[in-house]
Amino acid sequence: MRSADLLQTPELNYEQWRDLLRPICGLHTIDNPEAFAGRVRPRDIFGLNASEIRNNKCRCERTQRDIRLDGLDHCFAVFQVAGRSTIIQDDQAVALGVGDVAFVNCARPVTYLNDGHEQWITLQLPRQRLIRGVGFEPRGGLTGCSGTPASRLLFQLVLDAVNEEVSTPTSAGNYMQLAVFDLLGALLAPEDPAPRSLHSDRLFRRICFVVKDRFADPDFGPSKIAAEVGISLRYLQKLFTNRGCSCSGFIQSVRLDQAARSINRRASMKSGQSLSEIAYACGYRDYNNFARAFRQRFGHAPSVHLQGTTPT
């Protein structure tokens, strides 16, 4: 799996390696800079900044001082292309083998351990861009992912993009970037709440499917859900209360998540769909109500989300 292009790049000392890596992953400190040798090759993966990286045996850290100096606040994905390594963050350790993926919070100290036979691809994920892409804010810091269909697909997609000699047309690249974020969303999505019982868990899953199938209907609400699944409105509300939310809140959350994805796709595809049309397609009759709910959920107006920026 090792990229021949990376192995043909010049070998770098610590200062050269650090400076070339800094725009993607931020500043890092190593324990023996005099004996260090490494390589970095900046890449572009469907419009996202990335790097191919390898170096000799070392303990590499992103310290609190490094974080203060560069001020970067984003996440990045680490793809293990060759060898084995260990990442440690917040007293949590993730061991990576070939084909594994880890997600690291760049705003927290982190340590990397390797024996000198490794190669990685790192993919920069600016925090706000990640939130817009997956439709939620990932929780926590270090996350390791391996062996799932989503992790295998994402790894192969990124590896093929790095090894591809022919550049992807912009129109196709936009769709491929959306595929990357869809796979990231599958890997980073919070776990479902623990079931209270097998029956209630199955019933709640059925209700969620009904909501996701019918949310575009502006008249759709708790009463219609209860009637469709054959339970009382009171029992329906109890199922949601036991999981820390309300039925109406869940419906609105589904609508707003879909609206955010639609706005993101509108921007990427440069389509002519208006924000009012998106609001209507997601179950809102009144745009002002939609805009108010969207701002409350995401902290900014739909038009700002469309521009790919957030207010200062």
N, C-alpha and C positions, 0 to 999 in steps of 0.2 A: 504493500500500500504506500510505501514511501515515495514522495514526489521527487523525481530525478531533477526537476528544475530547482528545488530547494537545495539539494546536495551539490549543485553546480554553482550556487551563490558563494560569494567570498565568506571566509570564516571571520567572525567578528570578535573583538575583545569586549569586555564587560560594558565599557562606556558606549561603544558603538551599538551593541546589542540593545542596551537599555534605551538609548535615544530612538532607535528604530521601532522598538516595541511600544514606547510610551503613548503614541496617539491612539492605539487600540486598547491596550490593557492598563495604561497608567504606569507610574513609577514603581520599580521593584528593587529590592536590595538583596545581595547574595553574601554568603559568609566568607568566600575566598576569591575576591575579584582578580587577583594576580594569576590564578591558575584557570580562569574561566575562558571558554571558547564556545561560541554559539553561532546560529544562523537565524535570520528572520527574513521572510519574504512577504511584504504587504500584498493583499489581494482584495478584489471586489467580488462579492457573492450576491448577485441579483440586487445590486445597489446598496448592500450592507458592507461595512468595513470589516476586513478579516485579515488574519496573518497566519502563515505557516511558520512554525517555530521548532527548533531543536537546539540542544546545548549539551555540554558534558555534565558529568555528575555534579550536583550541587543542591544546596538548600536555598530556595529562592522565596523571599517574603515580600509581601506588600504591607508595610508597617503603617502605624498611625501617622508617623511623620510623612511618609510618602503620600498618604491620602490628603494631609493638610497642604502639601506642596503643590499637588496638581489639581486638587479640587474636583476630580472626576466623580460623577454620581450616575453610574450606569451598571448594568449587568453584562456579563458575557458568557457565552457557551464555550466549553472546552471539549474538543473531540480528540480522543486518543487514537492516533493513526498508527503508531508503532510503539512497542515496549510496554512498560507498566509504570504507573506513577501514583502518588498519593496527594490529595489536596485536603488541607485542614483549615476549617473556619468555624469560629464560635464553638470550639471544643468538639466539633463534629468532623470525622474523617471519612473520606470517600476514596476507595481504591479503584483505579481505572485500568482496564485492559483494552486491547484493540477493539474498537467498535463501541466503546462506552462514551457517554456524554455526561458532563457535569455543568451546572449553572452556578455561577459565582457572583456574589454581590461585591462590586468594585469599591463600594463605600465603606467596607469593613476590612480589617486586617485578615490576611490569608497567607498560608504557607504551602509551598509546592516542594515535594521530595521526589527525586528521580535518580537512577543509577547511571545515566549517560547514554542509554540506547533508545531514547524516546523521541517521538515526534508528535506534535500537536497541530491542530487548526483551532484558532480562537475566532469567534464571531462576536463582534461588538453589538450590544443591544441597549441603546440609549433608553433610559427608563420610560420617558413619556412615549417614545416610539413603540416600545414593547407593550405598554398598557393599551395604546390605540390598536396595536396589531392583534393582541389576544383577547381584548375586551374586558380585562380585569387587571388588578395589580397583584403580581405574584407575591406571596408571603414568605417571610423567612429569608435565610441567606443561602448557604450551600445546599444544593440538591443534586444527587446522583441518579442517573437514569440508564438502565441497561436491560436488554432482553425483551423489551416491549416492541410491538409492531411500530409504534410511533417513533421510538428511539432509533430503531433500525432504519426506518425510512428517512428520518432526518439526517442520520449519519451518512447514508449513501447519497442523499441529495447534495449535501455539502461537499462530500469527497468528489463526486462527479463534477460539481461546479468548479472545484479547484483544478482538477485534471483536464477539464475540457479546453481544447485548444481554440475552438471557434467561439467568439463572443456571442452571447444571447441577445437577440433583438430587444429593444427597450419594451415593446408591447408585450412580448412573451416574458421578459424579465419581471415585469410588474406582477404578472400572475404567479410566477415562481416565488417571488417574495411573499405573496399572500399564502402560498403553500407552506413556506418556512414558518410563518407565524401561526398558521393553523396547527402544524405539528408541535410547535412550542406550546401552544395553548393546551393541546392534549397531554403534554408532559407536565406542565406547571399547574394545571387546574387543581383547586383544593379538593381534598377527598370528600366523598359524600358523608353526611352525618351517620353515625351508628344507628342501625335499625332498632326500634323499640320492640318489635316482634316481627317474625317472618311475614305474617299476614299484613301488618300495617306497612312494612317496608315495600311489599309488592304493590299494595294499594297506592302508596305515596308515589312510587315510580310510575304507575299507570296515570296518576293525576298529572305528574310532570310531563309525561308524553302528550296528554290531552292539551295542556297549556301550550306546549311548544308547537302543537299542530294547529291551535285555534287562536293564538294571541293576536293575529292580524285583524280579527273581528272586533270592532270598537264596542260592540254590545256584549262581548264575552266577559264573564265575571264569575265570582264564587258560586252564585246560585246556579248558573248553567253547568258549572263543573260538577256540583253536587248531584244535580239531576242526571247528568250523563253517566256518572260512575255509580249511581244508585245508593248514595249515602245522604245523611242529613247535613244541612249546612253547618250545624253545630259541630258534628263529628269532623267535617272537613277542616274547620278552623282549628280544632284540637290537634289534628295531624300536623298542621303547620306550626302551631304554638309549641308543640313538643320538640320541634326542630329549630326553634329560635327565630321564627319569622311569621309573617302573615300571608294568607293566600293572595290578597290584593297586592301586597308588596312583591311577592314572587312574580306575579303576572307583569307588573311594571318593570321588574328587573329583567325579565326575558325580553320585553319590548325594547328597553333601552339598550341592552346588549346587542340585539339585532340591529337597532338603529346605528350604533357605533360602528359595527362591522360594515353596514351599508355605506355609511359616510366614508369610511376608510377605503372601501372598494371604489366609491365614486371618485375619490381623489386620485387613487392609483390608476384607474382606467380612464380618467378624464371624461366621464360620461356627462350627459346633460341633465341627469335627474336632479330635481330641485330638492332642497331640504324639506319643503312642505310635502312633496310626494313621498319622501322617505318616512316622514312622520305618519302620514296617512296609511302607508303600507305596513307600518308597525302597530297599528291599532289606535292611533290618536286622531280624533276629529278636529281638535283645536291646536294650531301650531304653538300658540303661547303656552298652553298647558304642557305640551311636549318640551318646549325650550326650557321652561322652568324646572321640569323634572330632570331633564338632561343635565342642566347646570348643577342641580343638587346632587346628582349621582357622580358626575365626573369632574366637577369643580370649574367648568368653563362652558361657554355657549356652544351649540352645534356648529356655528360658523367658525369658531376658533378651532374646534376639532377638525373641521374640514381643511383648514389652512395648515394643519400639522404643527401648531404651536400652542403654547399655553400662556395665560396672562402672567405678567411679572408681578 
